[in-house]
């Protein structure tokens, strides 16, 4: 298959996966399945037809509103679809072939975790386990080495688990969720131990930049406000995978 076709196909798959991820992030935290039942408007619960479910295009043609009730379509839908598209195209451009497919799967799993953490501060065990398992399978075919991957998983988990324990011991309350350590372990399995520090540093910088932007805009965060660390880790981890391929 010609190289130019990989980013095209992965981009289309990314749009579809992004659309599914947006629905997942809205339904799963409420105990609803994203796989059962027809897609429906979030405002009036009207079942959507096939032409109303085309990623990005339907949103644009409907001007971001439901045709039946006029209610606004959650902006997370087009945003997540665009993110899925960018991940697929980037992976296909950087590594046209099966390694690019693997990288896109890594990015889409990160996207699902990021969306759920942003929507509900929740990193489900099923998804963090899928991230780790996919990384182990990837190790049969592509670098980094198994030693680096296993070390990345162990160090990634222990690092954030220790940070969680220390914060709880000093402050007497939770500062990190248990899912953050599991997600970081999965990232370590994909990228290897050597990339953990850059990913954590980049995630921290992104978080600080967001907090600073909120303060400058006059919407200063309260002392009890939290930033979704899983989302920040996801934003930092996929570019790290691209960088590992020479970008």
SULRARA-V978311 format. One line per field, one symbol per residue. ss: DSSP state (~ for helix, > for strand, _ for the rest). psi: psi as a letter, one per 30 degrees, with the letter a starting at -180 (. if undefined). burial: + if it has 24 or more other ideal C-beta (glycine too) atoms within 12 Angstrom, else -. Layout:
BEGIN
ss->???
psi->???
burial->???
END
This chain:
BEGIN
ss->__~~~~~~~~~~~~~~~~~~~~~~~~~~~~_________>______>__~~~____~~~~~___>______>___~~~~~~~~~~~~~~~~~~~___~~~~~~~~~~~~~~~~~~~~~~~____~~~~~~~~~~~~~~_______~~~~~~~~~~~~~~~~~~~~~~~~~~______~~~~~~~~~~~~~~_~~~~~~~~~~~~~~~~~~~~~~~~____________~~~~~~~~~~~~~~~~___
psi->kkeffeeeeeeeeeeeeeeeeeeefeeefggkkffkllklkfefgkkklefggjkeeeeeeghglkfefglkkkffdeeeeeeeeeeeeeeeeeijafeeeeeeeeeeeeeeeeeeeeeghkjkeeeeeeeeeeeeeeffelllleeeeeeeeeeeeeefeeeeeeeeeefglkfklffeeeeeeeeeeefleffeeeeeeeeeeeeeeeeeeeeefghkklffkkkjeeeeeeefeeeeeeefgg.
burial->-----++-++++++++++++++++++++-----+----++++-----+---++-++-++--+---+------++-++++++++++++++++++++++-++++++++++++++++++++++++++--++-+++++++-++--+-+---++-+++++++-+++-++-----------++++++++++++++++++-++-+++-++--++--+---------------+++++++++++++++++-++--
END
